[in-house]
Amino acid sequence: MDTNLNDRNKEFKFMHIPEYTEQPRAYKNLFVFEKIDGGNCSVRKEKGIIAPHSRSRRLTQQDLGSFYFRNFFDWTYSTLELQDLPEDKILCGEWTHYGFGHICYNPEYMDRFFLLGVFDKSKERYLHPNETDNLINSLNLDDKIVRLPVLCRGDINKELADELSKEPSNFYNGPKEGIVIHKYGLSFKQGLRMEKHFNPEFREIGDIKTGIERYVTRRRLVKAAQNLRTYGKNLNFENVISAAVNYILRDSKEYKKEDLLEAFLEPEIKTLFFEKIIPLFKKKEK
């Protein structure tokens, strides 16, 4: 075993995924998957011991009070099949969970590990989907994780990306958050390039409305509420719209603060907040 694998564990961080530029793509090893709305996480083996990680670091007991970490922690240590994970492979995924503003998928898909890819530390690249399937099958993990179905492969363009992102999710009775485009090849850093494309309902800036209303989106409210929850703040309507406006002003000076606040005070936005946003932050009842 490579003696530097543990150092590579510490160095590895799941890549930032840029938004799809909407340019046509035609590529033999191009795969499109549904984008999952959860917490980014990974499973790694260090010195023979399986350990749960966030996107960049090992999780510890101090992390157990943070949202999804406890259930992910428990799953990692209770899934015996993971003990056979080779030390040079990192399972990268999303953990679906309640209470932090993410999509509530069907119950059988909540508190589950959705596999996004496998990074090979020895080869310093992500495994091709065929290689990933072989690994997961050899570890008998098929019923322990969720593998994403391929929505299309080979090529993508704006029209197809829009169409795929607007189709119903495979995991609940509602819209996809979006899609993720994977391109595999040795010419890419770590052997993979990813791009994401959001369903219009989950975009921070709307592409249907015009003017100031473009900034008044569900996604802005969710992100503002997530930030407030992270710092233990009260999720009342006034706090959330104030936080949303402050985030908008960081990105754009196109409108004044008072005008943005007024736009968020429209009756339909308040209804959206109480009927659609707040329920996403309620913990699952026992």
C-alpha positions in Angstrom: 0.0 0.0 0.0 1.3 3.5 -0.9 2.6 5.1 2.3 1.4 8.5 1.1 -2.3 7.5 0.9 -3.1 8.9 4.4 -1.6 12.2 3.3 -3.7 12.2 0.2 -6.7 11.6 2.4 -6.0 14.9 4.1 -5.3 16.7 0.8 -8.4 15.5 -1.0 -11.4 17.8 -1.2 -14.5 17.2 -3.3 -14.4 19.6 -6.3 -16.3 22.8 -6.6 -18.9 22.3 -9.4 -19.4 25.3 -11.7 -22.7 26.0 -13.4 -23.2 24.7 -16.9 -22.2 27.3 -19.5 -25.0 26.2 -21.8 -22.6 25.4 -24.6 -23.3 22.2 -26.5 -21.2 19.2 -25.3 -20.6 16.1 -27.4 -18.3 13.6 -25.6 -18.1 9.9 -25.5 -17.7 9.7 -21.7 -20.3 12.3 -20.8 -23.0 11.2 -18.3 -25.9 13.2 -16.9 -27.4 12.5 -13.4 -30.0 14.1 -11.2 -28.6 16.7 -8.8 -29.3 15.6 -5.2 -30.1 18.2 -2.5 -28.3 17.1 0.6 -25.1 17.4 2.6 -21.8 16.7 0.8 -19.9 13.9 2.5 -17.4 11.1 1.8 -16.3 7.8 3.3 -12.6 7.0 3.5 -10.3 4.4 5.1 -7.3 5.6 7.1 -4.8 3.1 8.5 -7.3 0.3 8.1 -10.1 2.2 9.9 -13.3 3.5 8.1 -14.0 7.1 8.8 -16.8 9.5 7.9 -15.7 12.8 6.3 -17.3 16.0 5.1 -16.3 17.2 1.7 -12.8 18.0 3.0 -12.1 16.7 6.5 -12.7 13.9 8.9 -15.7 14.2 11.2 -15.3 14.0 14.9 -17.5 13.6 18.0 -17.7 17.4 18.1 -19.6 17.4 14.8 -22.4 15.2 16.0 -24.7 18.1 16.9 -24.5 19.5 13.4 -27.6 18.7 11.3 -27.0 15.5 9.3 -23.6 14.4 10.7 -25.0 12.1 13.5 -27.0 9.9 11.1 -24.2 9.8 8.6 -21.8 9.0 11.4 -24.0 6.1 12.6 -24.5 4.7 9.1 -20.8 4.8 8.3 -19.8 2.8 11.4 -22.7 0.4 11.2 -22.4 -0.6 7.6 -20.1 -3.6 7.8 -19.6 -3.8 4.0 -17.7 -0.5 4.2 -14.9 -2.3 6.1 -13.8 -3.9 2.8 -13.4 -0.5 1.1 -9.9 -0.4 -0.3 -7.7 2.2 1.4 -7.0 4.0 -1.9 -10.7 4.6 -2.8 -12.9 7.5 -1.5 -16.7 7.2 -1.8 -18.0 10.7 -2.5 -21.7 11.4 -2.0 -24.6 13.4 -0.7 -26.4 12.6 2.5 -30.1 13.4 2.4 -31.5 14.7 5.7 -34.3 16.6 7.4 -34.4 20.0 9.1 -32.0 22.1 7.1 -34.0 23.4 4.2 -33.2 20.6 1.7 -35.7 18.7 -0.4 -37.7 16.1 1.6 -37.4 13.1 -0.7 -39.6 10.0 -0.2 -39.0 8.4 3.3 -37.0 5.5 1.8 -34.5 8.0 0.3 -34.0 10.1 3.4 -31.0 9.6 5.6 -29.3 7.8 2.7 -25.9 8.0 1.1 -26.3 8.9 -2.6 -23.1 8.0 -4.5 -21.7 10.8 -6.7 -18.5 9.1 -7.6 -15.4 7.3 -6.4 -11.9 8.9 -6.2 -8.9 6.6 -6.7 -6.0 8.0 -4.6 -3.4 5.7 -6.2 -4.3 6.9 -9.8 -5.2 10.4 -8.6 -8.4 10.4 -10.6 -12.1 9.6 -10.4 -13.2 6.2 -11.5 -15.3 5.9 -14.7 -18.9 4.9 -14.0 -18.2 1.4 -15.2 -15.3 1.0 -12.8 -17.5 2.5 -10.0 -20.2 -0.1 -10.7 -17.7 -2.9 -10.5 -16.3 -1.6 -7.2 -19.7 -1.2 -5.6 -20.8 -4.6 -6.8 -17.7 -6.2 -5.4 -18.3 -4.6 -2.0 -21.9 -5.7 -1.9 -23.0 -2.1 -1.2 -25.8 -2.0 -3.7 -28.6 -2.1 -1.1 -26.6 0.2 1.3 -26.2 3.2 -0.9 -28.3 4.9 -3.6 -26.8 4.9 -7.1 -28.1 7.6 -9.5 -29.7 6.5 -12.8 -28.1 7.9 -15.9 -30.5 10.4 -17.5 -28.6 10.7 -20.7 -25.1 10.2 -22.1 -22.9 11.3 -25.0 -24.0 14.8 -25.6 -25.9 17.7 -23.9 -27.1 21.2 -25.0 -29.2 24.0 -23.3 -32.5 22.7 -24.6 -31.9 19.1 -23.3 -30.4 20.4 -20.0 -33.5 22.5 -19.4 -35.8 19.6 -20.3 -34.0 17.1 -18.0 -33.8 19.5 -15.1 -37.6 20.2 -15.3 -38.6 16.5 -15.4 -39.9 15.1 -12.0 -37.4 13.7 -9.6 -36.7 10.0 -9.4 -36.8 10.2 -5.6 -40.0 12.1 -4.6 -43.2 13.6 -6.1 -41.7 16.9 -7.0 -39.2 18.6 -9.3 -35.5 17.8 -9.5 -33.2 20.4 -7.9 -31.4 20.1 -11.3 -28.8 17.9 -13.1 -25.1 17.3 -12.9 -23.1 16.7 -16.0 -20.0 14.4 -15.6 -17.3 14.3 -18.3 -14.6 11.7 -17.7 -11.1 11.9 -19.3 -7.5 12.0 -18.5 -7.3 15.6 -19.9 -9.3 16.8 -17.0 -7.9 17.5 -13.5 -8.6 14.4 -11.4 -10.0 12.7 -14.5 -13.4 14.4 -14.3 -15.1 17.7 -15.0 -18.6 18.4 -13.5 -21.1 21.1 -14.3 -24.5 21.7 -12.6 -27.7 23.0 -14.1 -30.6 24.0 -11.9 -34.3 23.6 -12.3 -35.7 27.2 -12.5 -37.5 26.7 -9.2 -34.1 26.3 -7.4 -32.2 29.1 -9.0 -31.1 32.1 -7.0 -31.9 34.5 -9.8 -35.1 33.8 -11.7 -35.0 33.6 -15.4 -38.8 34.1 -16.0 -39.5 37.3 -14.1 -37.9 40.6 -14.8 -36.6 43.5 -12.8 -36.2 43.3 -9.1 -38.5 40.3 -8.9 -35.8 38.2 -10.4 -34.0 38.3 -7.1 -37.0 37.3 -5.0 -36.7 33.6 -5.3 -37.4 30.5 -3.1 -33.7 29.6 -3.3 -32.7 33.0 -1.8 -35.1 32.4 1.1 -33.8 28.8 1.7 -30.2 29.9 1.7 -30.8 32.8 4.0 -32.7 30.5 6.4 -29.9 27.9 6.2 -27.3 30.5 7.2 -29.5 31.7 10.1 -30.0 28.1 11.3 -26.2 27.5 11.2 -25.6 30.4 13.6 -28.6 29.5 15.8 -30.7 32.5 14.8 -34.5 32.6 14.9 -36.1 31.7 11.6 -38.9 34.3 11.6 -40.0 36.0 8.4 -38.3 39.3 9.1 -34.9 37.7 9.9 -35.0 35.6 6.8 -35.9 38.3 4.3 -33.4 40.6 5.9 -30.6 38.0 5.5 -31.7 37.3 1.9 -31.5 41.0 1.0 -28.0 41.2 2.6 -26.8 38.3 0.4 -28.3 39.9 -2.7 -26.5 43.2 -1.9 -23.2 41.3 -1.6 -23.6 40.1 -5.2 -25.3 43.1 -6.8 -25.7 46.8 -6.2 -28.4 47.1 -8.8 -31.2 47.8 -6.3 -31.4 49.6 -2.9 -31.9 47.6 0.3 -35.3 49.2 1.0 -36.6 48.3 -2.5 -35.5 44.7 -2.1 -37.1 44.4 1.3 -40.4 45.8 -0.2 -40.2 43.2 -2.9 -39.9 40.4 -0.4 -42.9 41.7 1.6 -45.4 40.8 -1.2 -48.2 38.6 0.1 -47.3 35.6 -2.1 -43.7 35.6 -0.8 -45.0 35.5 2.8 -47.2 32.6 1.9 -44.3 30.8 0.2 -42.2 31.3 3.3 -44.7 29.8 5.7 -46.1 27.1 3.5 -43.0 25.9 1.6 -39.9 27.1 3.3 -40.5 26.7 7.1 -41.6 23.1 6.8 -38.2 22.2 5.3 -36.5 23.2 8.6 -38.7 21.1 10.9 -37.1 18.0 12.3 -38.6 14.7 11.5 -41.1 13.6 14.1 -40.3 10.4 15.9 
